Amino acid sequence: MPTVSTDDQLRTLLAQPMPDTIAEAVARMKAIENILGPHDGLYPFTLLYRLTTEAVGAKPDTFWEDPKMLARLDVYFAEAFFDALRRWLGPDPESAPSAWKVLFRARHTADISKLRRALAGMNAHINRDLGECLTQVWAELGKAPDDGTAMHRDFERVNEVLAETEPVAKQKLFERWLREIEEAVGEVDDLLALWSIDKARDLAWTNGQAQFALRDAPALREKLLSGTDKMAGFLGSLILGV
């Protein structure tokens, strides 16, 4: 019997509807990891993203002020990644966001470290997707929360969870590629000078507020999102060195 290709397996998986819960989103990420395998160029980001999403989902409801709203944001956020990959593997790959195409195009390019691939994915996902996902949640609420509100405090507390997860994520990310650890250590300072997850998330919140404020001016909102996408794509190119 003919072997089903990796991309065909991904297409079948990604044809499923948007997940409803963090647990469902994590299960889909695990399925993507299993299809890709550790040597695929998309594996490092998928692994890192799954670990951080699991960590957020593992916190008790009492850790958050509005756990239902945070879970809703996480589901939209996961779907943004699934949709970008779905578009890239679909009949019109160019419909995928520019920020993601940088990583997808370098998927099989040799001599790009796992660290760079993981950070390039986080750059696309946070700098491009997160602001838009916030607006999707706020559209359901009918308003955008101000800074300092419960949702904003929960949004900032995610940074604490990411910081807690970082050591575990690094160990998992490099456990199969121990020879890259020394190379990665030499890259970290340069890469962090280009991109900071805390700063990127702060900017995404502000970007989401701007997008939401332009909800009644769709053409202008689209220009804002397009500019954000292109800038994230440019930064992704710097991170990957392509």
C-alpha positions in Angstrom: 0.0 0.0 0.0 1.3 3.5 -0.8 2.6 5.5 2.2 0.5 8.5 3.2 2.8 11.6 3.1 3.5 13.7 6.2 1.7 16.7 4.6 -1.3 14.6 3.6 -1.6 13.4 7.3 -1.4 17.0 8.4 -4.1 18.1 5.9 -6.4 15.4 7.3 -5.8 16.4 10.9 -6.1 20.1 10.2 -9.5 19.6 8.4 -11.0 19.2 11.9 -13.0 22.1 13.3 -11.6 24.6 15.7 -10.9 23.0 19.2 -13.3 23.9 22.0 -10.9 23.6 24.9 -7.2 23.9 25.8 -7.1 20.2 26.2 -8.4 19.6 22.7 -5.9 22.2 21.3 -3.0 20.4 23.2 -4.1 17.0 21.8 -4.0 18.4 18.3 -0.5 19.8 18.8 0.6 16.4 20.1 -0.9 14.8 17.0 1.0 17.3 14.8 4.3 16.5 16.6 3.7 12.8 16.0 3.1 13.3 12.3 6.1 15.6 11.9 8.7 13.7 13.9 11.7 15.4 15.6 13.7 16.0 12.4 11.0 18.1 10.7 11.7 21.9 10.7 8.2 22.6 12.2 8.7 20.3 15.1 10.7 22.6 17.5 8.0 25.3 17.5 5.2 22.8 17.8 6.9 21.2 20.8 7.6 24.5 22.5 4.1 25.8 21.9 2.5 22.6 23.2 4.6 22.6 26.3 3.7 26.3 27.1 0.0 25.7 26.3 0.0 22.6 28.6 1.5 24.7 31.4 -1.2 27.4 31.1 -3.9 24.8 31.0 -2.5 23.0 34.0 -2.9 26.0 36.3 -6.0 25.8 38.6 -8.9 28.1 37.9 -8.0 29.9 41.1 -4.7 31.1 39.5 -6.7 33.2 37.1 -9.2 35.9 37.7 -11.2 35.0 34.6 -10.2 31.5 33.6 -13.0 31.0 31.0 -12.0 34.1 29.1 -8.3 33.1 29.2 -9.2 29.6 27.9 -11.2 31.1 25.1 -8.2 33.2 24.1 -5.9 30.1 24.2 -8.3 28.3 21.9 -8.4 31.1 19.4 -4.6 31.4 19.6 -4.1 27.7 18.9 -6.5 27.9 15.9 -4.5 30.7 14.4 -1.5 28.4 14.2 -3.6 25.5 12.8 -5.1 27.8 10.3 -1.8 29.2 9.1 -0.5 25.7 8.5 -3.8 24.6 6.9 -3.5 27.5 4.5 0.2 26.8 3.7 -0.7 23.1 2.9 -3.8 24.0 1.0 -4.4 24.9 -2.6 -3.2 28.5 -2.1 -0.1 28.5 0.1 0.4 32.2 -0.5 -2.8 32.9 1.5 -0.9 32.0 4.7 0.3 35.0 6.7 3.7 36.4 5.7 5.0 35.9 9.3 4.4 32.2 9.1 5.5 31.7 5.5 9.1 32.6 6.5 9.1 29.6 8.9 7.2 27.3 6.5 9.5 28.0 3.6 12.6 27.2 5.7 11.0 24.0 7.0 13.5 21.7 5.1 16.4 24.2 5.0 19.5 22.7 6.5 21.8 24.4 9.1 19.1 26.3 11.0 19.2 25.5 14.7 16.2 24.2 16.6 16.3 27.2 18.8 16.0 29.6 15.8 13.1 27.6 14.4 11.2 27.6 17.7 11.7 31.3 18.2 10.7 32.1 14.7 7.4 30.3 15.3 6.9 32.2 18.5 7.6 35.4 16.8 5.0 34.7 14.1 2.5 33.5 16.6 2.8 36.3 19.1 3.7 39.3 17.0 1.3 38.5 14.2 -1.5 36.3 15.7 -2.0 37.3 19.3 -3.4 40.8 18.8 -5.9 39.5 16.3 -6.9 36.6 18.6 -7.5 39.1 21.4 -9.9 41.0 19.2 -11.9 37.8 18.5 -12.4 37.3 22.2 -13.3 41.0 22.7 -15.8 40.8 19.9 -17.6 38.1 21.8 -17.5 40.4 24.9 -18.6 43.4 22.9 -15.8 45.5 24.3 -12.0 45.6 24.8 -10.9 45.5 28.4 -8.7 48.4 29.6 -5.2 48.0 31.0 -5.3 46.8 34.6 -8.6 44.9 34.3 -9.0 41.3 35.2 -8.4 40.0 31.7 -5.3 42.2 31.3 -3.9 40.9 34.6 -4.5 37.3 33.5 -2.8 38.1 30.2 0.3 39.4 32.1 0.3 36.4 34.5 0.8 34.2 31.5 4.3 35.6 31.4 4.9 34.1 34.8 3.8 30.7 33.5 6.0 31.0 30.4 9.0 31.9 32.7 8.3 28.8 34.8 8.1 26.6 31.7 11.2 27.9 30.0 13.7 25.5 31.7 11.6 22.4 31.0 11.0 23.6 27.4 14.7 24.1 26.8 15.5 20.6 28.1 12.7 19.0 26.0 13.7 21.1 23.0 17.3 20.0 23.0 17.2 16.5 24.6 17.4 14.9 21.1 19.9 17.4 19.8 22.5 17.6 22.6 25.2 18.6 20.1 23.3 21.8 19.5 23.3 23.1 23.1 26.7 24.7 22.9 25.8 26.3 19.6 22.4 27.5 21.0 24.1 29.0 24.0 26.1 31.2 21.7 23.0 32.3 19.8 20.8 33.1 22.8 22.1 36.6 23.5 21.9 37.7 19.9 18.4 36.3 19.4 17.1 37.8 22.6 18.4 41.1 21.5 16.2 40.7 18.4 13.1 39.4 20.2 11.7 39.3 23.8 8.6 37.3 24.5 7.4 39.6 27.3 7.8 42.7 25.2 6.2 40.9 22.2 3.2 40.0 24.3 2.9 43.6 25.7 2.9 44.9 22.1 0.4 42.3 21.0 -2.1 43.6 23.7 -1.7 47.2 22.4 -1.9 46.0 18.8 -5.1 44.2 19.7 -6.6 47.3 21.2 -5.8 49.2 18.0 -7.3 46.5 15.8 -10.4 46.4 17.9 -10.8 50.2 17.9 -10.8 50.0 14.1 -13.5 47.3 13.9 -15.9 49.7 12.1 -13.2 50.7 9.6 -12.3 47.3 8.1 -10.1 48.6 5.4 -7.9 50.5 7.8 -7.9 47.5 10.2 -6.7 45.3 7.5 -3.9 47.7 6.7 -2.8 47.6 10.3 -2.9 43.8 10.4 -1.1 43.5 7.1 1.7 45.8 8.4 2.0 43.8 11.6 2.2 40.6 9.6 4.9 42.0 7.3 7.0 43.3 10.2 6.7 39.9 12.0 7.8 38.2 8.7 10.9 40.5 8.5 11.8 39.7 12.1 11.3 36.0 11.5 13.8 36.2 8.6 16.3 37.8 10.9 15.8 35.2 13.6 16.2 32.4 11.0 19.0 34.0 9.2 17.4 33.5 5.8 
